Amino acid sequence: MAYYTYIVRCSDNTLYTGYTNDLDNRIKAHNLGRGAKYTRGRGPVELVYFEEYPTKEEAMSREWHIKRLTRPEKDKIIELAKSDRLC
């Protein structure tokens, strides 16, 4: 089973970072108001970044590290991922 660390952009342009083992269902939950408290009332959310990990512990650790980054650092990660997908 794979685990994911992800970043969503909320409708107020803030970013939320989390982890899950089912990315599609987690994004749907956020958009239905059943996700994290932070994203409730800030929907809809848009998935802007994710990483896949083989273990829950690795995904949780990466979430912890991303949450401690500044907004410009998070924006840079998102932009680098976008440019990688274009190549």
C-alpha positions in Angstrom: 0.0 0.0 0.0 1.3 3.4 -0.9 1.0 6.5 1.3 1.0 10.1 0.1 2.1 13.5 1.4 0.2 16.2 -0.3 -0.4 19.9 -0.5 -3.8 21.5 -1.5 -4.5 25.1 -2.3 -7.6 26.3 -0.6 -10.1 28.8 -2.1 -8.5 31.6 0.0 -5.1 30.8 -1.6 -3.7 29.3 1.6 -2.0 25.9 1.6 -2.7 22.8 3.6 -0.4 19.8 3.9 -1.4 16.4 4.9 -0.9 12.7 4.4 -3.2 9.8 3.3 -3.3 6.3 1.8 -6.1 7.3 -0.6 -5.4 10.6 -2.3 -8.6 10.8 -4.4 -10.9 10.1 -1.5 -9.0 12.5 0.8 -9.3 15.4 -1.7 -13.0 14.6 -2.0 -13.4 14.6 1.8 -11.7 18.0 2.0 -14.1 19.3 -0.7 -17.1 17.9 1.1 -16.2 19.6 4.4 -15.2 16.2 6.0 -11.4 16.7 5.8 -9.2 18.5 8.2 -10.7 21.3 10.3 -8.4 23.8 8.6 -9.9 23.1 5.1 -13.5 23.3 6.3 -15.0 26.5 5.0 -12.0 27.1 2.8 -13.1 24.9 -0.1 -13.0 23.9 -2.7 -9.4 22.8 -2.5 -7.1 21.9 -5.4 -4.4 19.3 -5.2 -1.2 21.1 -6.2 1.5 18.7 -5.1 2.0 15.2 -3.8 4.8 12.7 -3.1 4.4 8.9 -2.8 6.0 6.8 0.0 6.0 3.1 0.8 5.3 3.5 4.5 3.0 5.6 6.6 5.9 6.7 8.8 7.8 8.2 5.8 4.7 10.1 4.6 4.1 11.4 8.1 7.7 12.5 8.5 7.6 14.3 5.1 4.4 16.0 6.1 6.0 17.2 9.4 9.0 18.7 7.4 6.8 20.4 4.8 4.6 22.0 7.5 7.7 23.7 8.9 8.6 25.3 5.6 7.8 28.9 4.9 5.2 29.8 2.3 7.8 30.8 -0.3 9.6 27.4 0.3 6.3 25.5 -0.3 5.6 27.6 -3.4 9.0 26.7 -4.7 8.4 22.9 -4.2 5.1 23.3 -6.1 6.6 25.2 -9.0 9.5 22.7 -9.3 7.0 19.8 -9.5 5.0 21.7 -12.2 8.2 22.2 -14.3 9.2 18.6 -13.9 5.8 17.5 -15.3 6.3 19.7 -18.3 9.5 18.1 -19.4 
